[in-house]
Amino acid sequence: MKHVLLLGAGHAHAWLLAALAEEPLHGARLTLVSPYPRQIYSAMLPGVIAGHYSREEAEFDVTDLAERAFTEFIAGTVAKLDLKRRVAILSDGRELAYDIASLNVGSRTDDTTPGARERALSVKPFERLLEQHLPSEPHIAIAGGGAGGVELAMALRYRGAEVTLYSERSNFGPELARRIERALRRRRVDFRPGMRVDSLENGPVVVAGRSRQQFDIVLWATGAMPLGWLGQAGFALDERGFVRVDATLRSLSHPEVFAVGDCAALDEPKSGVHAVRHGRALAHNLRALIAGTPLAPYERSPHALWLISCGARYAIATRGGSSAEGRWAWWWKNWIDRRWMARLRGTKQRG
């Protein structure tokens, strides 16, 4: 019986496990390795910060999900992957052999800016971010104007913080970028487009060009970087260090390993929306690989729906080059998120 090792419990593996809970995979033994027995659903994180959800509402029990999917759960962090021996080595020294592996280990924020590692708080992992105790009416800087930084800025502003958002460049289309900037301005976020954080000094003090400003805390929400051990494993990587995959989401250099979510090199944004689609493809192809039937290509979706929360119960909806906004968009997002959480918990959706 083949041993399938799942590393990480991101969106793709969460989808896979929910699918396996409904229809078990026969002919294989599965093991899941993830650092946390309970995990925050990232799409609901801004709602937790804004006060719309409790932390419990935005968490799912990884151990329970794995158990329902007939998968052994091991709490741990990968330190090294020995591709020749097909062994994953955990940070505590344990070694786990595998026949087939799947990587859904996410990414880390790009903290190469001088002073960022020492003086900023990375938004990942989300669990640590929620445990941060903020002073009353804090003045917070956020480095990174992607969807995550934008949502975080408006959630913190709704909560009562003074927020300055630094954004070196926009990754949004023109219409969406204008809509997001208007939303930030209406909520009195001090939005600084085209302004890169050059360094962080004691204080913490943000240095951006000739500007120097002190804050109570600096949150780091910049672009994605691969985890260090991925580059050391021996995979075929893209220019940024993410795992290159074929049409079926298997490593180009090591086809016994799937790579999904942020750690995979794909020509699409790194987002939970796309990672869920990876999970659907993975569920099909893992079954096919075990059964010895043909694998199917992952079909990209350039017009996937994005819903960006705006602090209050208000959101921006975008698909392709079109966008709209309103309270209806937040309730739509709320319905989608709660339905997803209900599936992960194996319960019926409520509300």
Secondary structure as UniProt FT lines:
FT   STRAND          2..7
FT   HELIX           11..22
FT   STRAND          28..34
FT   STRAND          38..40
FT   HELIX           42..44
FT   HELIX           45..50
FT   HELIX           56..58
FT   STRAND          59..61
FT   HELIX           62..68
FT   TURN            69..70
FT   STRAND          71..75
FT   STRAND          78..82
FT   TURN            83..86
FT   STRAND          87..90
FT   TURN            91..92
FT   STRAND          95..97
FT   STRAND          100..103
FT   STRAND          108..109
FT   TURN            114..115
FT   HELIX           116..119
FT   STRAND          121..122
FT   HELIX           126..130
FT   STRAND          139..143
FT   HELIX           147..159
FT   STRAND          162..167
FT   HELIX           174..186
FT   TURN            187..188
FT   STRAND          190..193
FT   STRAND          199..201
FT   TURN            202..204
FT   STRAND          205..208
FT   TURN            209..210
FT   STRAND          211..214
FT   STRAND          217..220
FT   STRAND          224..225
FT   HELIX           228..233
FT   TURN            239..240
FT   STRAND          243..245
FT   TURN            247..248
FT   STRAND          250..251
FT   TURN            255..256
FT   STRAND          257..259
FT   HELIX           261..263
FT   STRAND          264..265
FT   HELIX           272..291
FT   TURN            302..303
FT   STRAND          305..309
FT   STRAND          315..319
FT   TURN            320..321
FT   STRAND          322..326
FT   HELIX           327..345
//
